[in-house]
Amino acid sequence: MTPPINLTRRQFLAGMAATAGVSLLAGCAPAGSASGPQQLQFWHLLSGGDGVTMSSMLDAVNAAQDDYRVRSTVLAWGTPYYTKLAMAGAGGRAPDVAIMHATRVTGYAPGGLLDTWDLDRLAELGIDESTFPAPIWERGHAGGKLYSLALDAHPFVLMYNRDICDAAGVLDSGGRLREITSPDDFLQVARDVAAAARDANGGEGHGLSYGYLGDGAQMWRLFYTLYAQHGLAMETPEGGPAVLDKDVAVESLAFMQALLDGDIAQPEADYGTAVAEFATGRSGMFVTGVWELRTMEAAGIPFDATLIPTLYGTKAVYADSHSFVLPHQSRPDPARRDLVYRFAADLLKGSFDWAGAGHVPAYLPVTESPEYSDLVPQAHYAEAASYVNYDPAAWFTGSGSNFQSDFGAAVQPVLLTGADPAAAIDAFLQRVDRLLAQPNPADPKGAWQA
């Protein structure tokens, strides 16, 4: 019989508010057996090529030892996933381990929705600060405690068609995209690539594919990459107001606007259109996430990938991380919890195959191995893990939240119709400040405290 759940009012309200008021959904009580390997419940939101790769990795760690067997449950990306995860944690009936985007941890860590990782036990398994890029390890913390353990970084990158770029004369002697160091330099390279793309496609083509229509995440990813390249980060202190250098923000938006001139890039394109354009060889460059690696491999085009060029002096890329978290359990079994630590360590140490999905493994012994240096194009953008910039930390930010869509709603008119960038930034900040003025619903110091 499943033991009764001791659900406090604070935990219930925290779980409800963290998922934007979605109805209570049942969690999953861990299952086990009296003898043989312990069965560990693992929730994640990885589908498509990512899901296939994760399934293969789980098969490998299951087969490599006899102490545990991982049973995965795949839930729909975004709100449905985070709804169920929050409510399972609030009820203390959560899975043993789950995947969460690192940018969502700030909204979940307070109030008991997640349990912390034991640094000493991780260190015994060869997992510590020295085995991760500094910004990735740091983002796993909240309130000085480690709440998430990154499997990867999945940064925003620049893919390019080698044949088109070669014809445009923008490759270096090693056959890779030459160094680009300023906004004007990038615009000129993009125009040269556009001319080569048109030559290769009977007069039609673009230098760059960038899909943004109706996609706040796409707009935010490029904007925040450019903003961070100025050596700045958006600040979102509790209570507000948000800190964003308006002049730099306007400059970054103006550059994005300049790309959408009909020559460099289509002025009106959604994400699917941009993917299809680059995959069919009708453009020479593509700003996208590393998750499109398999798409381009399947398309059979001659492509490579690199960091988005440093146009404003500071190396920086937008990224998020798939991270292991321990959803709160009311009565965790110590022996079972220790097996979860072993599983996480085993998967990190075996994450070379995760690079096949395009992601940059967070565990440095993998990306610093000789085998990884031979992996192309992944090795050509692996250094992005040292320059990642995540969403500003706030209870309402992160992948699958409304923060990025709010940004898109404010700035899409700038890109689409040439509306005033300064007014768009003001509208965005007003929305952020309203949210910052509200307490984190999962924080026991906030207004939801019982």
matplotlib code that plots the C-alpha trace (Angstrom):
import matplotlib.pyplot as plt

x = [0.0, 1.2, 1.8, -0.4, 0.8, 1.6, 0.8, 1.1, -0.8, 2.4, 3.6, 0.3, 0.2, 3.8, 3.3, 0.1, 1.6, 4.9, 2.9, 0.7, -2.4, -2.8, -5.0, -3.5, -2.2, -1.2, 2.5, 4.3, 5.2, 8.6, 8.4, 10.9, 11.3, 12.4, 15.3, 17.3, 18.1, 16.2, 14.0, 14.5, 11.8, 13.2, 11.1, 12.2, 10.9, 13.3, 11.6, 12.6, 16.3, 17.1, 14.7, 16.2, 19.7, 18.6, 16.9, 20.2, 22.2, 19.8, 20.1, 23.9, 23.9, 21.3, 23.3, 26.6, 25.7, 23.2, 22.3, 19.6, 17.4, 16.2, 12.6, 11.9, 8.7, 8.6, 6.2, 5.3, 7.7, 6.9, 4.0, 2.6, 5.9, 6.7, 3.1, 3.4, 6.9, 5.9, 2.8, 4.7, 7.3, 4.7, 2.9, 6.1, 5.3, 7.9, 10.1, 13.5, 15.2, 14.1, 15.4, 14.8, 16.1, 18.7, 16.9, 13.8, 15.5, 15.1, 11.4, 11.4, 14.2, 12.6, 9.7, 10.7, 9.8, 13.4, 15.9, 19.5, 22.5, 25.1, 28.4, 30.5, 28.7, 29.1, 32.8, 33.2, 31.8, 34.2, 31.7, 32.6, 33.2, 36.5, 34.6, 32.3, 32.7, 32.4, 29.2, 27.4, 28.3, 27.4, 23.9, 23.1, 23.1, 20.4, 20.9, 24.4, 23.1, 23.3, 19.9, 20.7, 23.4, 23.9, 24.0, 24.8, 24.8, 22.7, 23.8, 22.7, 25.2, 25.9, 25.7, 27.1, 27.1, 30.7, 30.3, 28.3, 30.7, 33.7, 32.3, 31.7, 35.4, 34.6, 36.4, 39.9, 42.8, 41.6, 38.2, 36.3, 34.4, 36.9, 37.0, 34.3, 34.9, 32.3, 28.7, 29.7, 32.0, 29.2, 26.8, 29.4, 30.1, 26.4, 25.9, 28.8, 27.3, 23.9, 25.4, 26.9, 23.7, 21.8, 24.4, 24.0, 20.2, 19.3, 19.1, 17.2, 18.6, 19.8, 23.0, 21.4, 18.3, 16.7, 13.1, 11.4, 7.8, 5.6, 8.6, 9.7, 12.4, 14.1, 14.1, 15.3, 18.2, 19.7, 19.0, 20.5, 23.6, 24.2, 23.5, 25.8, 28.6, 28.7, 29.9, 26.6, 23.9, 20.3, 19.6, 16.3, 16.5, 13.7, 11.1, 12.6, 13.2, 15.0, 18.4, 18.9, 21.2, 18.7, 21.2, 22.8, 19.5, 18.4, 21.7, 21.2, 17.7, 18.8, 21.4, 18.8, 16.6, 19.4, 19.7, 16.1, 16.6, 15.5, 19.0, 20.8, 17.7, 14.0, 12.2, 9.3, 10.2, 9.1, 11.4, 10.3, 10.9, 14.4, 15.2, 13.9, 15.8, 19.1, 18.5, 17.8, 20.9, 19.1, 21.0, 24.6, 24.3, 21.8, 21.4, 19.9, 20.3, 22.6, 19.5, 19.2, 22.4, 20.7, 18.3, 21.1, 22.9, 19.8, 19.5, 23.0, 24.2, 27.9, 27.7, 29.8, 29.0, 30.7, 30.0, 28.0, 30.8, 31.9, 30.7, 30.8, 34.1, 33.0, 32.6, 29.1, 26.4, 22.8, 22.3, 20.3, 21.2, 19.3, 20.0, 19.3, 17.2, 15.9, 12.2, 11.1, 10.2, 8.6, 10.4, 13.4, 15.1, 18.8, 20.0, 17.7, 18.8, 22.4, 21.6, 20.3, 23.6, 25.4, 23.0, 23.6, 27.4, 27.2, 25.2, 27.5, 30.6, 28.9, 27.6, 29.9, 26.9, 24.8, 27.0, 25.6, 22.3, 24.3, 24.5, 27.7, 28.2, 28.8, 31.2, 34.6, 36.5, 34.2, 34.6, 38.3, 38.9, 40.8, 37.8, 35.6, 38.2, 37.6, 33.8, 32.8, 31.1, 30.5, 34.1, 34.0, 31.5, 32.3, 34.0, 30.6, 30.1, 32.6, 30.8, 27.1, 24.7, 21.4, 18.1, 18.3, 17.5, 13.9, 11.0, 9.2, 12.1, 13.5, 12.7, 9.0, 8.0, 6.2, 9.3, 10.6, 7.2, 6.6, 9.9, 8.8, 5.4, 7.2, 9.9, 8.4, 7.0, 10.5, 11.7, 8.5, 7.5, 10.4, 8.7, 10.7, 13.2, 13.3, 9.6, 9.7, 12.4, 10.3, 7.2, 9.2, 10.7, 7.3, 6.1, 9.2, 9.0, 5.3, 6.4, 9.4, 7.1, 5.2, 6.8, 8.1, 5.2, 7.6, 9.6, 8.6, 9.4, 6.8, 3.1, 2.2, 3.7, 1.3]
y = [0.0, 3.5, 5.5, 8.6, 11.9, 14.7, 17.6, 21.0, 24.0, 25.7, 22.8, 22.5, 26.2, 26.2, 23.4, 25.0, 28.4, 27.1, 25.6, 28.7, 27.3, 24.1, 21.4, 18.9, 15.8, 12.6, 11.9, 8.6, 6.6, 4.8, 1.1, -1.5, -5.2, -7.2, -8.8, -8.2, -4.8, -1.8, -0.1, 3.7, 5.9, 8.6, 11.3, 13.3, 15.4, 14.3, 13.2, 12.8, 12.2, 13.2, 10.6, 7.9, 8.8, 8.9, 5.5, 4.0, 5.5, 4.1, 0.7, 1.0, 1.9, -0.7, -3.4, -2.3, -3.3, -5.4, -3.0, -0.9, -0.7, 2.7, 2.9, 6.1, 8.0, 10.5, 13.4, 16.2, 19.1, 22.4, 23.2, 19.6, 18.3, 21.0, 20.8, 17.1, 17.5, 20.3, 18.6, 15.3, 17.1, 19.1, 15.8, 14.0, 11.2, 12.2, 10.0, 9.1, 11.5, 13.7, 16.0, 19.7, 22.7, 24.5, 27.8, 26.4, 25.5, 29.0, 28.7, 25.2, 25.0, 27.0, 25.5, 21.9, 21.0, 19.7, 18.0, 19.0, 17.0, 15.8, 17.2, 14.8, 11.7, 13.2, 13.8, 10.1, 9.2, 11.6, 14.4, 17.8, 21.4, 20.6, 18.3, 21.0, 24.3, 27.0, 28.7, 25.4, 24.2, 27.6, 27.6, 24.4, 26.2, 28.2, 29.6, 28.1, 24.5, 22.3, 21.6, 20.5, 18.5, 19.3, 16.7, 19.1, 22.6, 23.2, 26.5, 28.7, 28.4, 29.3, 26.5, 27.1, 25.4, 24.7, 24.7, 28.0, 29.7, 28.4, 29.9, 33.2, 33.2, 33.4, 30.2, 30.2, 28.1, 25.2, 25.2, 26.8, 30.0, 32.8, 34.9, 37.7, 40.4, 43.2, 43.7, 45.4, 42.5, 40.0, 41.9, 42.0, 38.2, 37.5, 39.5, 37.7, 34.4, 35.5, 36.2, 32.7, 31.1, 32.8, 31.7, 28.1, 28.2, 29.9, 33.4, 32.5, 32.2, 34.0, 34.5, 33.6, 31.6, 32.9, 32.0, 34.1, 34.7, 33.7, 32.3, 34.3, 31.8, 32.3, 36.0, 35.9, 33.4, 35.7, 38.9, 37.6, 36.3, 39.7, 41.5, 39.3, 39.9, 43.4, 41.9, 42.4, 40.3, 41.1, 41.3, 40.3, 41.0, 39.9, 42.7, 44.4, 46.5, 44.6, 45.9, 46.0, 48.4, 50.1, 51.4, 48.0, 46.3, 48.7, 48.2, 44.5, 44.7, 47.1, 44.6, 41.8, 44.2, 44.8, 41.0, 40.9, 43.0, 40.4, 39.9, 38.6, 36.9, 36.6, 39.5, 37.2, 33.6, 31.2, 28.6, 25.7, 27.8, 28.7, 25.0, 24.0, 26.7, 25.8, 22.0, 22.3, 24.4, 27.6, 29.6, 29.6, 30.1, 29.3, 30.6, 27.8, 25.5, 22.5, 20.3, 20.7, 18.8, 15.5, 17.4, 18.7, 15.3, 13.7, 16.4, 15.4, 18.9, 19.8, 21.8, 22.7, 24.7, 27.2, 29.7, 32.7, 35.2, 37.6, 40.9, 43.1, 42.1, 39.4, 35.7, 34.8, 32.4, 31.8, 28.3, 26.1, 22.7, 19.5, 18.8, 16.0, 17.0, 15.2, 15.9, 16.0, 12.8, 12.7, 9.5, 8.9, 5.5, 6.2, 3.1, 3.8, 7.5, 6.4, 4.3, 7.5, 9.1, 6.2, 6.4, 10.1, 9.6, 6.6, 8.6, 11.6, 9.5, 7.8, 11.0, 10.8, 9.4, 12.4, 14.6, 12.6, 14.5, 17.8, 18.7, 19.6, 17.1, 19.0, 16.4, 17.8, 14.4, 13.6, 16.8, 16.9, 13.3, 12.6, 10.9, 14.0, 16.1, 13.9, 14.5, 17.0, 19.4, 19.0, 19.6, 22.9, 24.5, 22.6, 25.6, 27.3, 25.5, 27.9, 30.9, 30.0, 32.7, 31.4, 33.2, 35.7, 33.8, 34.5, 32.3, 33.0, 32.6, 29.5, 27.2, 26.4, 29.5, 32.6, 34.8, 34.3, 34.5, 37.8, 39.1, 37.9, 39.7, 42.9, 42.8, 41.0, 44.3, 45.7, 42.8, 42.6, 46.2, 48.3, 49.4, 51.4, 49.2, 51.5, 51.3, 47.5, 47.2, 49.5, 47.2, 44.1, 45.6, 46.7, 43.1, 41.8, 44.3, 43.4, 39.8, 40.7, 42.6, 39.4, 36.9, 33.6, 31.3, 28.4, 30.6, 29.9, 33.6, 34.7, 35.4, 31.8, 30.7, 28.7]
z = [0.0, -0.8, 2.4, 2.9, 1.5, 3.9, 1.6, 3.3, 2.1, 1.2, -0.8, -2.6, -3.5, -4.5, -6.9, -8.3, -8.8, -10.3, -13.1, -13.8, -12.1, -14.0, -12.3, -9.9, -11.6, -10.0, -9.4, -9.7, -6.7, -7.1, -7.6, -6.3, -5.7, -2.7, -4.7, -7.8, -9.3, -7.9, -10.4, -10.6, -12.0, -14.4, -16.0, -18.9, -21.8, -24.5, -27.8, -31.4, -32.0, -28.4, -27.1, -29.3, -28.0, -24.4, -24.7, -26.1, -23.3, -20.7, -22.2, -21.9, -18.2, -17.4, -19.1, -17.5, -13.9, -11.8, -9.0, -10.7, -13.7, -14.9, -16.2, -18.1, -18.5, -21.4, -21.0, -23.4, -23.6, -21.9, -19.6, -19.4, -18.3, -15.7, -14.4, -13.6, -12.2, -9.9, -8.6, -8.1, -6.0, -4.1, -3.1, -2.2, -4.7, -7.3, -9.5, -8.3, -10.8, -13.6, -16.3, -15.9, -17.9, -15.7, -16.3, -14.5, -11.2, -9.7, -9.7, -8.3, -5.7, -2.9, -0.9, -1.2, -4.8, -5.3, -3.1, -3.1, -4.4, -1.8, -3.0, -1.0, -2.5, -6.0, -5.4, -4.4, -7.8, -9.6, -10.1, -8.8, -9.7, -11.6, -14.0, -15.4, -17.1, -14.5, -15.8, -16.1, -12.6, -11.1, -12.7, -11.0, -7.6, -5.8, -2.3, -2.2, -2.7, -5.8, -7.1, -10.7, -12.3, -15.9, -18.6, -21.3, -22.7, -25.8, -27.2, -30.0, -32.8, -36.4, -39.0, -42.5, -45.8, -46.7, -50.4, -50.6, -48.1, -50.1, -53.2, -51.4, -50.3, -46.6, -45.4, -44.0, -45.1, -42.9, -44.6, -41.7, -41.6, -41.2, -38.0, -38.0, -35.4, -35.9, -36.9, -40.2, -41.0, -40.4, -42.6, -45.4, -45.1, -45.1, -48.3, -50.0, -48.9, -50.2, -53.6, -53.7, -52.6, -55.4, -57.9, -56.7, -56.8, -60.1, -58.7, -55.5, -52.0, -48.9, -46.9, -43.6, -42.5, -39.3, -38.4, -35.8, -36.6, -33.6, -31.8, -28.8, -28.0, -31.3, -30.9, -27.3, -28.1, -30.8, -28.9, -25.6, -27.4, -28.9, -25.6, -23.7, -26.2, -24.9, -21.6, -19.9, -18.3, -17.6, -13.9, -12.3, -8.6, -6.3, -6.1, -9.2, -11.1, -13.9, -15.0, -18.8, -20.6, -22.9, -25.4, -25.8, -26.0, -28.8, -30.6, -30.5, -31.8, -34.6, -35.7, -35.8, -37.9, -40.3, -41.0, -42.3, -45.4, -47.9, -49.2, -46.1, -44.7, -45.4, -43.6, -42.7, -41.8, -39.2, -37.7, -40.0, -43.0, -41.9, -41.2, -44.6, -46.4, -45.0, -45.2, -49.0, -49.7, -50.4, -47.8, -46.7, -43.0, -40.3, -36.7, -34.6, -31.7, -31.8, -31.7, -35.5, -36.0, -36.9, -39.2, -41.3, -41.2, -42.6, -45.3, -46.6, -47.1, -46.6, -43.4, -40.4, -37.3, -35.0, -32.3, -33.3, -34.1, -31.4, -32.8, -29.7, -28.0, -25.5, -26.3, -25.3, -26.5, -25.3, -24.0, -21.6, -20.1, -19.6, -16.0, -13.5, -10.5, -7.5, -7.3, -3.6, -2.0, 1.4, 2.5, 0.2, 0.9, 1.4, -0.4, -3.3, -3.4, -3.5, -6.6, -8.2, -7.6, -9.3, -12.2, -12.8, -12.6, -15.0, -17.5, -17.3, -17.8, -20.7, -22.3, -25.4, -27.3, -26.2, -28.4, -31.3, -30.7, -31.1, -27.5, -25.7, -22.8, -19.6, -18.2, -19.1, -19.3, -22.2, -24.3, -23.5, -24.7, -28.0, -29.3, -29.0, -30.8, -33.8, -33.7, -36.4, -36.3, -32.5, -31.6, -33.6, -31.1, -27.9, -26.4, -26.3, -22.9, -21.4, -22.6, -22.0, -20.9, -19.4, -18.9, -16.0, -12.8, -11.7, -10.8, -14.1, -16.6, -18.4, -21.2, -21.5, -19.5, -20.7, -20.3, -23.8, -25.4, -23.6, -25.1, -28.6, -28.2, -27.5, -30.1, -33.1, -34.5, -34.5, -36.8, -38.8, -39.4, -38.3, -35.1, -32.5, -30.7, -27.7, -27.2, -27.5, -24.8, -22.5, -23.0, -22.3, -19.1, -17.9, -18.1, -16.3, -13.6, -12.9, -12.4, -10.3, -8.0, -7.3, -4.8, -6.0, -5.3, -4.3, -1.9, 1.8, 2.5, 0.0, 0.2, -0.3, 2.9, 5.1]

ax = plt.figure().add_subplot(projection="3d")
ax.plot(x, y, z, "-o")
ax.set_aspect("equal")
plt.show()
